[in-house]
Amino acid sequence: MAVKKVTVTLPEELVEALGSAAREDGVPLSRLVASAAESELRRRVGRKVVADWQAEHGAFTLEELAAARAEMAAADAEAFDVSGPAAA
């Protein structure tokens, strides 16, 4: 993928926190910022898909939302192994 250098203005505290996170992860600051931007764009696409679906089929019911939350919690538990000793 081609890259383009840009200039952005961010609060100093945010830049410091991002720099610390990048160093902790052993990645360049630009990679961390690019990853965050990509995540935001994916969330926007997801929200659009949900809005389009609801526009066609109607809003989710409370039961559907509860089932979705339970599925996400189960997926998180599996992905992050929250059943271990630290979770107790």
PDB file of N, CA, C and O in Angstrom:
ATOM      1  N   MET A   1       0.850  -1.174   0.000  1.00  0.00           N
ATOM      2  CA  MET A   1       0.000   0.000   0.000  1.00  0.00           C
ATOM      3  C   MET A   1       0.896   1.238   0.000  1.00  0.00           C
ATOM      4  O   MET A   1       1.868   1.317   0.750  1.00  0.00           O
ATOM      5  N   ALA A   2       0.558   2.177  -0.834  1.00  0.00           N
ATOM      6  CA  ALA A   2       1.301   3.436  -0.868  1.00  0.00           C
ATOM      7  C   ALA A   2       1.005   4.223   0.404  1.00  0.00           C
ATOM      8  O   ALA A   2      -0.081   4.119   0.974  1.00  0.00           O
ATOM      9  N   VAL A   3       1.970   5.000   0.832  1.00  0.00           N
ATOM     10  CA  VAL A   3       1.778   5.827   2.020  1.00  0.00           C
ATOM     11  C   VAL A   3       1.908   7.291   1.637  1.00  0.00           C
ATOM     12  O   VAL A   3       2.558   7.636   0.650  1.00  0.00           O
ATOM     13  N   LYS A   4       1.285   8.139   2.429  1.00  0.00           N
ATOM     14  CA  LYS A   4       1.346   9.578   2.210  1.00  0.00           C
ATOM     15  C   LYS A   4       1.579  10.243   3.551  1.00  0.00           C
ATOM     16  O   LYS A   4       0.882   9.959   4.525  1.00  0.00           O
ATOM     17  N   LYS A   5       2.545  11.113   3.598  1.00  0.00           N
ATOM     18  CA  LYS A   5       2.835  11.842   4.829  1.00  0.00           C
ATOM     19  C   LYS A   5       1.825  12.978   4.976  1.00  0.00           C
ATOM     20  O   LYS A   5       1.588  13.744   4.042  1.00  0.00           O
ATOM     21  N   VAL A   6       1.233  13.071   6.172  1.00  0.00           N
ATOM     22  CA  VAL A   6       0.253  14.120   6.458  1.00  0.00           C
ATOM     23  C   VAL A   6       0.599  14.770   7.788  1.00  0.00           C
ATOM     24  O   VAL A   6       1.362  14.224   8.585  1.00  0.00           O
ATOM     25  N   THR A   7       0.035  15.925   8.008  1.00  0.00           N
ATOM     26  CA  THR A   7       0.205  16.621   9.278  1.00  0.00           C
ATOM     27  C   THR A   7      -1.156  16.723   9.944  1.00  0.00           C
ATOM     28  O   THR A   7      -2.130  17.147   9.321  1.00  0.00           O
ATOM     29  N   VAL A   8      -1.222  16.331  11.213  1.00  0.00           N
ATOM     30  CA  VAL A   8      -2.458  16.461  11.983  1.00  0.00           C
ATOM     31  C   VAL A   8      -2.140  17.169  13.289  1.00  0.00           C
ATOM     32  O   VAL A   8      -1.005  17.140  13.765  1.00  0.00           O
ATOM     33  N   THR A   9      -3.135  17.794  13.853  1.00  0.00           N
ATOM     34  CA  THR A   9      -2.983  18.471  15.139  1.00  0.00           C
ATOM     35  C   THR A   9      -3.777  17.695  16.176  1.00  0.00           C
ATOM     36  O   THR A   9      -4.980  17.481  16.028  1.00  0.00           O
ATOM     37  N   LEU A  10      -3.076  17.274  17.236  1.00  0.00           N
ATOM     38  CA  LEU A  10      -3.700  16.490  18.301  1.00  0.00           C
ATOM     39  C   LEU A  10      -3.341  17.095  19.645  1.00  0.00           C
ATOM     40  O   LEU A  10      -2.317  17.767  19.771  1.00  0.00           O
ATOM     41  N   PRO A  11      -4.173  16.864  20.651  1.00  0.00           N
ATOM     42  CA  PRO A  11      -3.821  17.322  21.995  1.00  0.00           C
ATOM     43  C   PRO A  11      -2.504  16.675  22.441  1.00  0.00           C
ATOM     44  O   PRO A  11      -2.252  15.500  22.172  1.00  0.00           O
ATOM     45  N   GLU A  12      -1.680  17.460  23.122  1.00  0.00           N
ATOM     46  CA  GLU A  12      -0.363  16.988  23.548  1.00  0.00           C
ATOM     47  C   GLU A  12      -0.451  15.708  24.373  1.00  0.00           C
ATOM     48  O   GLU A  12       0.355  14.795  24.189  1.00  0.00           O
ATOM     49  N   GLU A  13      -1.418  15.636  25.277  1.00  0.00           N
ATOM     50  CA  GLU A  13      -1.556  14.455  26.128  1.00  0.00           C
ATOM     51  C   GLU A  13      -1.855  13.213  25.299  1.00  0.00           C
ATOM     52  O   GLU A  13      -1.375  12.123  25.608  1.00  0.00           O
ATOM     53  N   LEU A  14      -2.648  13.380  24.251  1.00  0.00           N
ATOM     54  CA  LEU A  14      -2.979  12.254  23.384  1.00  0.00           C
ATOM     55  C   LEU A  14      -1.742  11.783  22.626  1.00  0.00           C
ATOM     56  O   LEU A  14      -1.508  10.582  22.495  1.00  0.00           O
ATOM     57  N   VAL A  15      -0.958  12.724  22.131  1.00  0.00           N
ATOM     58  CA  VAL A  15       0.275  12.369  21.420  1.00  0.00           C
ATOM     59  C   VAL A  15       1.215  11.609  22.351  1.00  0.00           C
ATOM     60  O   VAL A  15       1.817  10.613  21.951  1.00  0.00           O
ATOM     61  N   GLU A  16       1.338  12.074  23.580  1.00  0.00           N
ATOM     62  CA  GLU A  16       2.208  11.394  24.549  1.00  0.00           C
ATOM     63  C   GLU A  16       1.706   9.983  24.836  1.00  0.00           C
ATOM     64  O   GLU A  16       2.496   9.040  24.888  1.00  0.00           O
ATOM     65  N   ALA A  17       0.402   9.836  25.022  1.00  0.00           N
ATOM     66  CA  ALA A  17      -0.166   8.517  25.302  1.00  0.00           C
ATOM     67  C   ALA A  17      -0.003   7.587  24.101  1.00  0.00           C
ATOM     68  O   ALA A  17       0.313   6.408  24.265  1.00  0.00           O
ATOM     69  N   LEU A  18      -0.217   8.112  22.905  1.00  0.00           N
ATOM     70  CA  LEU A  18      -0.032   7.302  21.700  1.00  0.00           C
ATOM     71  C   LEU A  18       1.423   6.892  21.534  1.00  0.00           C
ATOM     72  O   LEU A  18       1.716   5.753  21.172  1.00  0.00           O
ATOM     73  N   GLY A  19       2.331   7.822  21.799  1.00  0.00           N
ATOM     74  CA  GLY A  19       3.754   7.508  21.714  1.00  0.00           C
ATOM     75  C   GLY A  19       4.136   6.407  22.686  1.00  0.00           C
ATOM     76  O   GLY A  19       4.883   5.495  22.331  1.00  0.00           O
ATOM     77  N   SER A  20       3.632   6.483  23.904  1.00  0.00           N
ATOM     78  CA  SER A  20       3.902   5.443  24.903  1.00  0.00           C
ATOM     79  C   SER A  20       3.348   4.099  24.448  1.00  0.00           C
ATOM     80  O   SER A  20       4.019   3.074  24.570  1.00  0.00           O
ATOM     81  N   ALA A  21       2.130   4.104  23.928  1.00  0.00           N
ATOM     82  CA  ALA A  21       1.517   2.858  23.460  1.00  0.00           C
ATOM     83  C   ALA A  21       2.307   2.264  22.299  1.00  0.00           C
ATOM     84  O   ALA A  21       2.504   1.051  22.233  1.00  0.00           O
ATOM     85  N   ALA A  22       2.758   3.119  21.387  1.00  0.00           N
ATOM     86  CA  ALA A  22       3.538   2.636  20.242  1.00  0.00           C
ATOM     87  C   ALA A  22       4.853   2.018  20.710  1.00  0.00           C
ATOM     88  O   ALA A  22       5.244   0.950  20.241  1.00  0.00           O
ATOM     89  N   ARG A  23       5.531   2.691  21.635  1.00  0.00           N
ATOM     90  CA  ARG A  23       6.788   2.142  22.164  1.00  0.00           C
ATOM     91  C   ARG A  23       6.548   0.817  22.877  1.00  0.00           C
ATOM     92  O   ARG A  23       7.316  -0.132  22.721  1.00  0.00           O
ATOM     93  N   GLU A  24       5.478   0.764  23.656  1.00  0.00           N
ATOM     94  CA  GLU A  24       5.132  -0.463  24.382  1.00  0.00           C
ATOM     95  C   GLU A  24       4.899  -1.621  23.412  1.00  0.00           C
ATOM     96  O   GLU A  24       5.297  -2.756  23.676  1.00  0.00           O
ATOM     97  N   ASP A  25       4.250  -1.319  22.289  1.00  0.00           N
ATOM     98  CA  ASP A  25       3.961  -2.351  21.286  1.00  0.00           C
ATOM     99  C   ASP A  25       5.125  -2.589  20.335  1.00  0.00           C
ATOM    100  O   ASP A  25       5.110  -3.542  19.556  1.00  0.00           O
ATOM    101  N   GLY A  26       6.136  -1.722  20.399  1.00  0.00           N
ATOM    102  CA  GLY A  26       7.281  -1.863  19.508  1.00  0.00           C
ATOM    103  C   GLY A  26       6.960  -1.553  18.058  1.00  0.00           C
ATOM    104  O   GLY A  26       7.517  -2.163  17.145  1.00  0.00           O
ATOM    105  N   VAL A  27       6.058  -0.599  17.850  1.00  0.00           N
ATOM    106  CA  VAL A  27       5.678  -0.212  16.491  1.00  0.00           C
ATOM    107  C   VAL A  27       5.845   1.295  16.334  1.00  0.00           C
ATOM    108  O   VAL A  27       5.813   2.029  17.322  1.00  0.00           O
ATOM    109  N   PRO A  28       6.021   1.757  15.106  1.00  0.00           N
ATOM    110  CA  PRO A  28       6.084   3.204  14.891  1.00  0.00           C
ATOM    111  C   PRO A  28       4.749   3.868  15.237  1.00  0.00           C
ATOM    112  O   PRO A  28       3.685   3.265  15.096  1.00  0.00           O
ATOM    113  N   LEU A  29       4.826   5.101  15.684  1.00  0.00           N
ATOM    114  CA  LEU A  29       3.618   5.865  16.006  1.00  0.00           C
ATOM    115  C   LEU A  29       2.674   5.908  14.811  1.00  0.00           C
ATOM    116  O   LEU A  29       1.460   5.780  14.974  1.00  0.00           O
ATOM    117  N   SER A  30       3.220   6.087  13.614  1.00  0.00           N
ATOM    118  CA  SER A  30       2.365   6.167  12.429  1.00  0.00           C
ATOM    119  C   SER A  30       1.575   4.877  12.222  1.00  0.00           C
ATOM    120  O   SER A  30       0.431   4.923  11.769  1.00  0.00           O
ATOM    121  N   ARG A  31       2.168   3.726  12.548  1.00  0.00           N
ATOM    122  CA  ARG A  31       1.445   2.456  12.396  1.00  0.00           C
ATOM    123  C   ARG A  31       0.300   2.379  13.401  1.00  0.00           C
ATOM    124  O   ARG A  31      -0.792   1.922  13.063  1.00  0.00           O
ATOM    125  N   LEU A  32       0.541   2.820  14.621  1.00  0.00           N
ATOM    126  CA  LEU A  32      -0.507   2.802  15.639  1.00  0.00           C
ATOM    127  C   LEU A  32      -1.664   3.717  15.235  1.00  0.00           C
ATOM    128  O   LEU A  32      -2.830   3.343  15.360  1.00  0.00           O
ATOM    129  N   VAL A  33      -1.339   4.903  14.756  1.00  0.00           N
ATOM    130  CA  VAL A  33      -2.375   5.854  14.336  1.00  0.00           C
ATOM    131  C   VAL A  33      -3.131   5.309  13.125  1.00  0.00           C
ATOM    132  O   VAL A  33      -4.354   5.428  13.058  1.00  0.00           O
ATOM    133  N   ALA A  34      -2.415   4.710  12.167  1.00  0.00           N
ATOM    134  CA  ALA A  34      -3.072   4.135  10.989  1.00  0.00           C
ATOM    135  C   ALA A  34      -4.024   3.017  11.400  1.00  0.00           C
ATOM    136  O   ALA A  34      -5.127   2.909  10.864  1.00  0.00           O
ATOM    137  N   SER A  35      -3.600   2.187  12.346  1.00  0.00           N
ATOM    138  CA  SER A  35      -4.449   1.095  12.821  1.00  0.00           C
ATOM    139  C   SER A  35      -5.715   1.641  13.478  1.00  0.00           C
ATOM    140  O   SER A  35      -6.805   1.110  13.262  1.00  0.00           O
ATOM    141  N   ALA A  36      -5.576   2.691  14.273  1.00  0.00           N
ATOM    142  CA  ALA A  36      -6.740   3.307  14.915  1.00  0.00           C
ATOM    143  C   ALA A  36      -7.686   3.896  13.871  1.00  0.00           C
ATOM    144  O   ALA A  36      -8.905   3.781  13.998  1.00  0.00           O
ATOM    145  N   ALA A  37      -7.129   4.523  12.846  1.00  0.00           N
ATOM    146  CA  ALA A  37      -7.958   5.102  11.785  1.00  0.00           C
ATOM    147  C   ALA A  37      -8.690   4.003  11.017  1.00  0.00           C
ATOM    148  O   ALA A  37      -9.866   4.151  10.686  1.00  0.00           O
ATOM    149  N   GLU A  38      -7.997   2.908  10.737  1.00  0.00           N
ATOM    150  CA  GLU A  38      -8.636   1.786  10.042  1.00  0.00           C
ATOM    151  C   GLU A  38      -9.768   1.206  10.883  1.00  0.00           C
ATOM    152  O   GLU A  38     -10.827   0.873  10.351  1.00  0.00           O
ATOM    153  N   SER A  39      -9.554   1.084  12.182  1.00  0.00           N
ATOM    154  CA  SER A  39     -10.601   0.577  13.074  1.00  0.00           C
ATOM    155  C   SER A  39     -11.826   1.485  13.043  1.00  0.00           C
ATOM    156  O   SER A  39     -12.958   1.003  13.001  1.00  0.00           O
ATOM    157  N   GLU A  40     -11.605   2.787  13.063  1.00  0.00           N
ATOM    158  CA  GLU A  40     -12.722   3.735  13.005  1.00  0.00           C
ATOM    159  C   GLU A  40     -13.493   3.581  11.699  1.00  0.00           C
ATOM    160  O   GLU A  40     -14.724   3.598  11.701  1.00  0.00           O
ATOM    161  N   LEU A  41     -12.785   3.432  10.590  1.00  0.00           N
ATOM    162  CA  LEU A  41     -13.467   3.270   9.305  1.00  0.00           C
ATOM    163  C   LEU A  41     -14.271   1.972   9.266  1.00  0.00           C
ATOM    164  O   LEU A  41     -15.372   1.951   8.714  1.00  0.00           O
ATOM    165  N   ARG A  42     -13.740   0.885   9.843  1.00  0.00           N
ATOM    166  CA  ARG A  42     -14.492  -0.374   9.908  1.00  0.00           C
ATOM    167  C   ARG A  42     -15.750  -0.207  10.762  1.00  0.00           C
ATOM    168  O   ARG A  42     -16.811  -0.722  10.407  1.00  0.00           O
ATOM    169  N   ARG A  43     -15.640   0.506  11.881  1.00  0.00           N
ATOM    170  CA  ARG A  43     -16.825   0.749  12.724  1.00  0.00           C
ATOM    171  C   ARG A  43     -17.878   1.537  11.950  1.00  0.00           C
ATOM    172  O   ARG A  43     -19.071   1.255  12.059  1.00  0.00           O
ATOM    173  N   ARG A  44     -17.442   2.513  11.177  1.00  0.00           N
ATOM    174  CA  ARG A  44     -18.396   3.302  10.388  1.00  0.00           C
ATOM    175  C   ARG A  44     -19.124   2.432   9.370  1.00  0.00           C
ATOM    176  O   ARG A  44     -20.333   2.561   9.181  1.00  0.00           O
ATOM    177  N   VAL A  45     -18.374   1.544   8.714  1.00  0.00           N
ATOM    178  CA  VAL A  45     -18.995   0.628   7.754  1.00  0.00           C
ATOM    179  C   VAL A  45     -20.003  -0.258   8.475  1.00  0.00           C
ATOM    180  O   VAL A  45     -21.111  -0.471   7.984  1.00  0.00           O
ATOM    181  N   GLY A  46     -19.619  -0.776   9.640  1.00  0.00           N
ATOM    182  CA  GLY A  46     -20.524  -1.624  10.415  1.00  0.00           C
ATOM    183  C   GLY A  46     -21.796  -0.896  10.813  1.00  0.00           C
ATOM    184  O   GLY A  46     -22.893  -1.444  10.709  1.00  0.00           O
ATOM    185  N   ARG A  47     -21.647   0.344  11.271  1.00  0.00           N
ATOM    186  CA  ARG A  47     -22.836   1.127  11.653  1.00  0.00           C
ATOM    187  C   ARG A  47     -23.738   1.362  10.448  1.00  0.00           C
ATOM    188  O   ARG A  47     -24.962   1.343  10.577  1.00  0.00           O
ATOM    189  N   LYS A  48     -23.144   1.584   9.280  1.00  0.00           N
ATOM    190  CA  LYS A  48     -23.929   1.807   8.060  1.00  0.00           C
ATOM    191  C   LYS A  48     -24.686   0.536   7.683  1.00  0.00           C
ATOM    192  O   LYS A  48     -25.861   0.595   7.318  1.00  0.00           O
ATOM    193  N   VAL A  49     -24.017  -0.608   7.769  1.00  0.00           N
ATOM    194  CA  VAL A  49     -24.673  -1.880   7.458  1.00  0.00           C
ATOM    195  C   VAL A  49     -25.858  -2.098   8.396  1.00  0.00           C
ATOM    196  O   VAL A  49     -26.939  -2.482   7.950  1.00  0.00           O
ATOM    197  N   VAL A  50     -25.660  -1.857   9.686  1.00  0.00           N
ATOM    198  CA  VAL A  50     -26.736  -2.033  10.663  1.00  0.00           C
ATOM    199  C   VAL A  50     -27.879  -1.060  10.374  1.00  0.00           C
ATOM    200  O   VAL A  50     -29.046  -1.452  10.396  1.00  0.00           O
ATOM    201  N   ALA A  51     -27.555   0.191  10.105  1.00  0.00           N
ATOM    202  CA  ALA A  51     -28.600   1.187   9.823  1.00  0.00           C
ATOM    203  C   ALA A  51     -29.384   0.809   8.570  1.00  0.00           C
ATOM    204  O   ALA A  51     -30.610   0.923   8.545  1.00  0.00           O
ATOM    205  N   ASP A  52     -28.683   0.362   7.533  1.00  0.00           N
ATOM    206  CA  ASP A  52     -29.366  -0.050   6.303  1.00  0.00           C
ATOM    207  C   ASP A  52     -30.275  -1.251   6.556  1.00  0.00           C
ATOM    208  O   ASP A  52     -31.401  -1.301   6.060  1.00  0.00           O
ATOM    209  N   TRP A  53     -29.776  -2.224   7.337  1.00  0.00           N
ATOM    210  CA  TRP A  53     -30.576  -3.416   7.636  1.00  0.00           C
ATOM    211  C   TRP A  53     -31.828  -3.016   8.404  1.00  0.00           C
ATOM    212  O   TRP A  53     -32.928  -3.472   8.092  1.00  0.00           O
ATOM    213  N   GLN A  54     -31.657  -2.158   9.414  1.00  0.00           N
ATOM    214  CA  GLN A  54     -32.805  -1.741  10.218  1.00  0.00           C
ATOM    215  C   GLN A  54     -33.782  -0.904   9.401  1.00  0.00           C
ATOM    216  O   GLN A  54     -34.990  -0.973   9.626  1.00  0.00           O
ATOM    217  N   ALA A  55     -33.283  -0.124   8.467  1.00  0.00           N
ATOM    218  CA  ALA A  55     -34.180   0.659   7.617  1.00  0.00           C
ATOM    219  C   ALA A  55     -35.063  -0.264   6.780  1.00  0.00           C
ATOM    220  O   ALA A  55     -36.213   0.064   6.489  1.00  0.00           O
ATOM    221  N   GLU A  56     -34.523  -1.409   6.397  1.00  0.00           N
ATOM    222  CA  GLU A  56     -35.282  -2.349   5.578  1.00  0.00           C
ATOM    223  C   GLU A  56     -36.147  -3.294   6.411  1.00  0.00           C
ATOM    224  O   GLU A  56     -37.254  -3.641   5.998  1.00  0.00           O
ATOM    225  N   HIS A  57     -35.654  -3.714   7.582  1.00  0.00           N
ATOM    226  CA  HIS A  57     -36.320  -4.760   8.357  1.00  0.00           C
ATOM    227  C   HIS A  57     -36.909  -4.287   9.685  1.00  0.00           C
ATOM    228  O   HIS A  57     -37.613  -5.048  10.349  1.00  0.00           O
ATOM    229  N   GLY A  58     -36.637  -3.067  10.074  1.00  0.00           N
ATOM    230  CA  GLY A  58     -37.118  -2.571  11.354  1.00  0.00           C
ATOM    231  C   GLY A  58     -36.045  -2.658  12.421  1.00  0.00           C
ATOM    232  O   GLY A  58     -35.060  -3.383  12.281  1.00  0.00           O
ATOM    233  N   ALA A  59     -36.253  -1.913  13.481  1.00  0.00           N
ATOM    234  CA  ALA A  59     -35.278  -1.859  14.572  1.00  0.00           C
ATOM    235  C   ALA A  59     -35.164  -3.215  15.254  1.00  0.00           C
ATOM    236  O   ALA A  59     -36.111  -4.003  15.268  1.00  0.00           O
ATOM    237  N   PHE A  60     -33.988  -3.473  15.821  1.00  0.00           N
ATOM    238  CA  PHE A  60     -33.779  -4.702  16.577  1.00  0.00           C
ATOM    239  C   PHE A  60     -34.655  -4.679  17.823  1.00  0.00           C
ATOM    240  O   PHE A  60     -34.877  -3.627  18.422  1.00  0.00           O
ATOM    241  N   THR A  61     -35.145  -5.847  18.200  1.00  0.00           N
ATOM    242  CA  THR A  61     -35.920  -5.958  19.437  1.00  0.00           C
ATOM    243  C   THR A  61     -34.953  -6.036  20.617  1.00  0.00           C
ATOM    244  O   THR A  61     -33.758  -6.277  20.443  1.00  0.00           O
ATOM    245  N   LEU A  62     -35.488  -5.828  21.813  1.00  0.00           N
ATOM    246  CA  LEU A  62     -34.662  -5.967  23.014  1.00  0.00           C
ATOM    247  C   LEU A  62     -34.100  -7.381  23.127  1.00  0.00           C
ATOM    248  O   LEU A  62     -32.967  -7.568  23.571  1.00  0.00           O
ATOM    249  N   GLU A  63     -34.888  -8.371  22.727  1.00  0.00           N
ATOM    250  CA  GLU A  63     -34.431  -9.762  22.780  1.00  0.00           C
ATOM    251  C   GLU A  63     -33.276  -9.988  21.806  1.00  0.00           C
ATOM    252  O   GLU A  63     -32.302 -10.661  22.143  1.00  0.00           O
ATOM    253  N   GLU A  64     -33.381  -9.430  20.605  1.00  0.00           N
ATOM    254  CA  GLU A  64     -32.299  -9.573  19.622  1.00  0.00           C
ATOM    255  C   GLU A  64     -31.024  -8.896  20.115  1.00  0.00           C
ATOM    256  O   GLU A  64     -29.927  -9.432  19.958  1.00  0.00           O
ATOM    257  N   LEU A  65     -31.175  -7.723  20.707  1.00  0.00           N
ATOM    258  CA  LEU A  65     -30.004  -7.025  21.239  1.00  0.00           C
ATOM    259  C   LEU A  65     -29.365  -7.807  22.377  1.00  0.00           C
ATOM    260  O   LEU A  65     -28.140  -7.895  22.456  1.00  0.00           O
ATOM    261  N   ALA A  66     -30.189  -8.380  23.266  1.00  0.00           N
ATOM    262  CA  ALA A  66     -29.661  -9.178  24.376  1.00  0.00           C
ATOM    263  C   ALA A  66     -28.924 -10.405  23.853  1.00  0.00           C
ATOM    264  O   ALA A  66     -27.861 -10.756  24.366  1.00  0.00           O
ATOM    265  N   ALA A  67     -29.480 -11.059  22.839  1.00  0.00           N
ATOM    266  CA  ALA A  67     -28.826 -12.237  22.260  1.00  0.00           C
ATOM    267  C   ALA A  67     -27.496 -11.851  21.615  1.00  0.00           C
ATOM    268  O   ALA A  67     -26.508 -12.574  21.744  1.00  0.00           O
ATOM    269  N   ALA A  68     -27.471 -10.723  20.929  1.00  0.00           N
ATOM    270  CA  ALA A  68     -26.231 -10.266  20.295  1.00  0.00           C
ATOM    271  C   ALA A  68     -25.174  -9.944  21.342  1.00  0.00           C
ATOM    272  O   ALA A  68     -24.004 -10.290  21.177  1.00  0.00           O
ATOM    273  N   ARG A  69     -25.585  -9.281  22.423  1.00  0.00           N
ATOM    274  CA  ARG A  69     -24.632  -8.970  23.502  1.00  0.00           C
ATOM    275  C   ARG A  69     -24.074 -10.247  24.123  1.00  0.00           C
ATOM    276  O   ARG A  69     -22.883 -10.325  24.426  1.00  0.00           O
ATOM    277  N   ALA A  70     -24.928 -11.242  24.312  1.00  0.00           N
ATOM    278  CA  ALA A  70     -24.472 -12.514  24.886  1.00  0.00           C
ATOM    279  C   ALA A  70     -23.483 -13.201  23.951  1.00  0.00           C
ATOM    280  O   ALA A  70     -22.481 -13.752  24.407  1.00  0.00           O
ATOM    281  N   GLU A  71     -23.755 -13.174  22.652  1.00  0.00           N
ATOM    282  CA  GLU A  71     -22.833 -13.777  21.688  1.00  0.00           C
ATOM    283  C   GLU A  71     -21.498 -13.048  21.677  1.00  0.00           C
ATOM    284  O   GLU A  71     -20.444 -13.681  21.606  1.00  0.00           O
ATOM    285  N   MET A  72     -21.537 -11.719  21.746  1.00  0.00           N
ATOM    286  CA  MET A  72     -20.281 -10.956  21.764  1.00  0.00           C
ATOM    287  C   MET A  72     -19.495 -11.231  23.037  1.00  0.00           C
ATOM    288  O   MET A  72     -18.271 -11.352  22.996  1.00  0.00           O
ATOM    289  N   ALA A  73     -20.187 -11.332  24.168  1.00  0.00           N
ATOM    290  CA  ALA A  73     -19.503 -11.626  25.428  1.00  0.00           C
ATOM    291  C   ALA A  73     -18.857 -13.005  25.373  1.00  0.00           C
ATOM    292  O   ALA A  73     -17.739 -13.188  25.855  1.00  0.00           O
ATOM    293  N   ALA A  74     -19.552 -13.973  24.789  1.00  0.00           N
ATOM    294  CA  ALA A  74     -18.991 -15.321  24.664  1.00  0.00           C
ATOM    295  C   ALA A  74     -17.776 -15.313  23.746  1.00  0.00           C
ATOM    296  O   ALA A  74     -16.779 -15.976  24.028  1.00  0.00           O
ATOM    297  N   ALA A  75     -17.854 -14.568  22.652  1.00  0.00           N
ATOM    298  CA  ALA A  75     -16.718 -14.480  21.733  1.00  0.00           C
ATOM    299  C   ALA A  75     -15.531 -13.803  22.405  1.00  0.00           C
ATOM    300  O   ALA A  75     -14.390 -14.232  22.230  1.00  0.00           O
ATOM    301  N   ASP A  76     -15.792 -12.743  23.175  1.00  0.00           N
ATOM    302  CA  ASP A  76     -14.718 -12.071  23.912  1.00  0.00           C
ATOM    303  C   ASP A  76     -14.088 -13.011  24.927  1.00  0.00           C
ATOM    304  O   ASP A  76     -12.866 -13.060  25.062  1.00  0.00           O
ATOM    305  N   ALA A  77     -14.931 -13.764  25.644  1.00  0.00           N
ATOM    306  CA  ALA A  77     -14.417 -14.691  26.651  1.00  0.00           C
ATOM    307  C   ALA A  77     -13.516 -15.729  26.007  1.00  0.00           C
ATOM    308  O   ALA A  77     -12.477 -16.091  26.560  1.00  0.00           O
ATOM    309  N   GLU A  78     -13.915 -16.208  24.837  1.00  0.00           N
ATOM    310  CA  GLU A  78     -13.103 -17.196  24.128  1.00  0.00           C
ATOM    311  C   GLU A  78     -11.818 -16.568  23.601  1.00  0.00           C
ATOM    312  O   GLU A  78     -10.743 -17.153  23.727  1.00  0.00           O
ATOM    313  N   ALA A  79     -11.923 -15.394  23.018  1.00  0.00           N
ATOM    314  CA  ALA A  79     -10.757 -14.740  22.418  1.00  0.00           C
ATOM    315  C   ALA A  79      -9.747 -14.311  23.464  1.00  0.00           C
ATOM    316  O   ALA A  79      -8.540 -14.397  23.237  1.00  0.00           O
ATOM    317  N   PHE A  80     -10.229 -13.851  24.601  1.00  0.00           N
ATOM    318  CA  PHE A  80      -9.335 -13.315  25.624  1.00  0.00           C
ATOM    319  C   PHE A  80      -9.166 -14.255  26.811  1.00  0.00           C
ATOM    320  O   PHE A  80      -8.510 -13.902  27.791  1.00  0.00           O
ATOM    321  N   ASP A  81      -9.750 -15.446  26.731  1.00  0.00           N
ATOM    322  CA  ASP A  81      -9.649 -16.463  27.775  1.00  0.00           C
ATOM    323  C   ASP A  81      -9.866 -15.860  29.158  1.00  0.00           C
ATOM    324  O   ASP A  81      -9.009 -15.960  30.036  1.00  0.00           O
ATOM    325  N   VAL A  82     -11.027 -15.233  29.337  1.00  0.00           N
ATOM    326  CA  VAL A  82     -11.326 -14.591  30.613  1.00  0.00           C
ATOM    327  C   VAL A  82     -11.746 -15.591  31.682  1.00  0.00           C
ATOM    328  O   VAL A  82     -12.133 -15.192  32.780  1.00  0.00           O
ATOM    329  N   SER A  83     -11.676 -16.876  31.379  1.00  0.00           N
ATOM    330  CA  SER A  83     -12.058 -17.882  32.369  1.00  0.00           C
ATOM    331  C   SER A  83     -10.893 -18.293  33.254  1.00  0.00           C
ATOM    332  O   SER A  83     -11.070 -19.081  34.184  1.00  0.00           O
ATOM    333  N   GLY A  84      -9.704 -17.768  32.978  1.00  0.00           N
ATOM    334  CA  GLY A  84      -8.509 -18.149  33.726  1.00  0.00           C
ATOM    335  C   GLY A  84      -8.473 -17.551  35.112  1.00  0.00           C
ATOM    336  O   GLY A  84      -9.428 -16.899  35.533  1.00  0.00           O
ATOM    337  N   PRO A  85      -7.362 -17.767  35.842  1.00  0.00           N
ATOM    338  CA  PRO A  85      -7.228 -17.307  37.231  1.00  0.00           C
ATOM    339  C   PRO A  85      -7.405 -15.802  37.395  1.00  0.00           C
ATOM    340  O   PRO A  85      -7.924 -15.355  38.417  1.00  0.00           O
ATOM    341  N   ALA A  86      -6.984 -15.010  36.406  1.00  0.00           N
ATOM    342  CA  ALA A  86      -7.096 -13.556  36.529  1.00  0.00           C
ATOM    343  C   ALA A  86      -8.548 -13.109  36.544  1.00  0.00           C
ATOM    344  O   ALA A  86      -8.861 -12.039  37.066  1.00  0.00           O
ATOM    345  N   ALA A  87      -9.441 -13.918  35.977  1.00  0.00           N
ATOM    346  CA  ALA A  87     -10.855 -13.552  35.916  1.00  0.00           C
ATOM    347  C   ALA A  87     -11.566 -13.827  37.233  1.00  0.00           C
ATOM    348  O   ALA A  87     -12.662 -13.314  37.461  1.00  0.00           O
ATOM    349  N   ALA A  88     -10.970 -14.614  38.087  1.00  0.00           N
ATOM    350  CA  ALA A  88     -11.633 -14.999  39.341  1.00  0.00           C
ATOM    351  C   ALA A  88     -11.655 -13.884  40.350  1.00  0.00           C
ATOM    352  O   ALA A  88     -12.178 -14.058  41.450  1.00  0.00           O
TER     353      ALA A  88
END
